[in-house]
Amino acid sequence: MPEACFYNEMFLPDGSVRPHYQPFADWLAGTEPDRIAQKRAEADVMFHRVGITFAVYGEESGTERLIPFDIVPRIIPAREWLMLEQGLRQRVKTLNAFLHDIYHDQEIIKAGIVPPEKVLGNSEYRPEMSGVAVPKGIYCHVAGVDIVRAGEGEYYVLEDNLRVPSGVSYMLEDRKMMMRLFPELFSKQSVAPVDHYPYLLLESLRGVAPEGVSDPTVVLLTPGIFNSAYFEHTFLAQQMGVELVEGQDLFVRDNMVYMRTTKGPRRVDVIYRRIDDDFIDPQAFRKDSMLGVPGLFSAYRAGKVTLANALGTGVADDKSVYPYVPDMVRFYLGETPILKNVHTYLLAKPEDRDFVLAHLAELVVKEVHGSGGYGMLIGPTASAAQREEFRQRILAAPEKYIAQPTLSLSACPTFVESGVAPRHVDLRPFILSGREITLVPGGLTRVALREGSLVVNSSQGGGTKDTWVLEA
Amino acid sequence: MLSRTANDLYWMSRYMERAENTARMLDITYRMSLLPYRIVEEGREQWAEPWAVPLIITGLVSDYYERYSELSADNVLFFLVLDARNPSSIYSCLQAAREAARSQRGAITPEMWESLNHTWLEARPMDFDAIANRGLQEFFEWVKMRSHLLRGITFGTMLRDEAYLFIRLGTYMERADNTARLLDVKYHTLLPSASDVGGAVDYYQWSALLRSLSGFQAYRKVYRDAITPMRVAELLILRDDMPRSLHACMNDVYEILKQVSEARSAEPERLAGEIHAQLHYGRIEQIVAFGLHEYLTDFLGSIGTLGNEINRQFLTPVYA
């Protein structure tokens, strides 16, 4: 992929600064490099001291790493954000409608829009959920939709994360850090605030309490301190002022969920769970789960407790269902999709498979159930041996893979060892569904710090940036 | 509040208090070891060694001898300061306190977490030579200051809720235990000879003990007189205006338990009341007649039982 053809968030092709970046560019040019270097070092120290770290799987236990933070913000003009926001609302509304449908009447399958095997034969489809009434018909209370900008600057949805999307704490901490390091920047431009996210989240969660509960008790259920996102769990619980519970803190009696407190058992109404479906209840799902709560699913089915997100949402963010989302928008809302999908080849389809196998060197191949940037082949940068390995894997189980064209992700100037250089970025806004759909302007911008790399995942050397949505 | 949260917070402050008191104990041991001593009782030479004392009063003698064959100042210091395999070493205590805080960041203030995390990040890379070069007493002072800092931040920033009460409960339970153990140091530290009782070395030892409990000045203010063992014991056991005394600790423990108890969890409060009453109405003459060492041993047993009961009722309850 020729490097020159990517869209640069800050500069026009002729090298001049895009208007919405001008105040920042002026500030950067007028600020001593020493001061910036000192502030960057300060940010490192503060992140360490505050303990914003994440655990890396597969490394020595107890390893904590900082996610690199870059001080060049990713700036989005008001007009572009307006379009993104409308598109995101539309998309999440659709996905909720889809989930409700497939666990009830399955109209979309009857209408022949999504093939039944894509849904019912999907390992993420949970038959246990069919017919279960969830409050307000909402399944994905928190969605993290990954968006990239490619080519001439068009936005595409890369992935809908509807299970337990993480990263919102970095969005909030990055903003706090920028305001602490460079308060003067915020007087030059009017940046939309994001700090009220925890409040919106709490409101959303309270809004989906079981029928008849007027003052619901909300808790956040974490797998525990060894989870890579544990920092975020504590952060959100603290910001919302709710208890951070582990499976061992909860128990179920007569289909009611209680937590163990110093004042005895106390009822729990809404559980914002950051544990995967499989581990939530050893009686209903994985028997070996030590993280879950025995009997929780039964209480959930009985409508005595709300789980957010609902169980079985994974089927809607599955990579093999993703290609159908634009059709879903038309089907459920009768609207034209605002956000674009990346063209996706389903390797289970013979004609797609033939094409992909002939063009492996140009495409990105992903496992349908993979996540975190693992289990993927980036054709243009892969070795011949790696491509051959994937060819064999695809032929062995084509339904496990999809392929997409290699997008030339947009890049944003970033501090690297050699100075400031463009690095590829994506964007994950967080969309909340409760009584209504809400979101804060912006999201988490992740940046691939290695030159030319398209992998932004923090587990693979990605960093983050503060994301500014400018107010109109 | 979640029982697990109460448990973590209680142990967070206990571990920090323990780190502080271990530093105090090693500090006094170090001071006493600078004095000349001679073994006077056959068969008890190990006990006469100043560096054996911290092992005896922490109950870690056998753990120590599993790892070290010889009793030496360096070994004991390493074992009680830096040894990660010793769960009561200062290093392990700071780590455990920080881990507990990390689990409960939502229940404490950011300032508390930042302070504990900072303490741990500074302690983690320390090695024995670095500490020895910097000066042992300076290191002990650092540990004490970090503990003072956390307590001050807690006092100055935390909402007066249940979390605060369990943090304080941990502090006072640990301090009561540690003060009792420290007082017992003197019992285990032999004088060069029986004729030295009341002599210069004896005086030095009692004043070192007072200093290690931040009580030297208080003693002067309260008694305005020579240092006598009975008065030291009175100050550190019965005076409730002396913040590290057993009576002062039990005042707080009892008050806190009254606040957090309900009808279903009244046993810890009752036990604490019993211990408190003995301190409140006790007389030093009786204690000395009973035997100071025996009295302290009994006290340690009682608060051990109280600790177990607090555990059962609040921290790790089991619901059938």
Chai-1 contact restraints between the chains, C-beta under 6 A:
chainA,res_idxA,chainB,res_idxB,connection_type,confidence,min_distance_angstrom,max_distance_angstrom,comment,restraint_id
A,R49,B,E114,contact,1.0,0.0,6.0,A-B,restraint_1
A,R49,B,H118,contact,1.0,0.0,6.0,A-B,restraint_2
A,G51,B,N117,contact,1.0,0.0,6.0,A-B,restraint_3
A,I225,B,S103,contact,1.0,0.0,6.0,A-B,restraint_4
A,T234,B,R105,contact,1.0,0.0,6.0,A-B,restraint_5
A,T234,B,G106,contact,1.0,0.0,6.0,A-B,restraint_6
A,A237,B,G106,contact,1.0,0.0,6.0,A-B,restraint_7
A,Q238,B,G106,contact,1.0,0.0,6.0,A-B,restraint_8
A,E243,B,L2,contact,1.0,0.0,6.0,A-B,restraint_9
A,L244,B,G106,contact,1.0,0.0,6.0,A-B,restraint_10
A,D249,B,L2,contact,1.0,0.0,6.0,A-B,restraint_11
A,D249,B,R4,contact,1.0,0.0,6.0,A-B,restraint_12
A,R260,B,S3,contact,1.0,0.0,6.0,A-B,restraint_13
A,R260,B,P317,contact,1.0,0.0,6.0,A-B,restraint_14
A,T261,B,M1,contact,1.0,0.0,6.0,A-B,restraint_15
A,T261,B,L2,contact,1.0,0.0,6.0,A-B,restraint_16
A,T262,B,M1,contact,1.0,0.0,6.0,A-B,restraint_17
A,T262,B,S3,contact,1.0,0.0,6.0,A-B,restraint_18
A,T262,B,A6,contact,1.0,0.0,6.0,A-B,restraint_19
A,T262,B,F314,contact,1.0,0.0,6.0,A-B,restraint_20
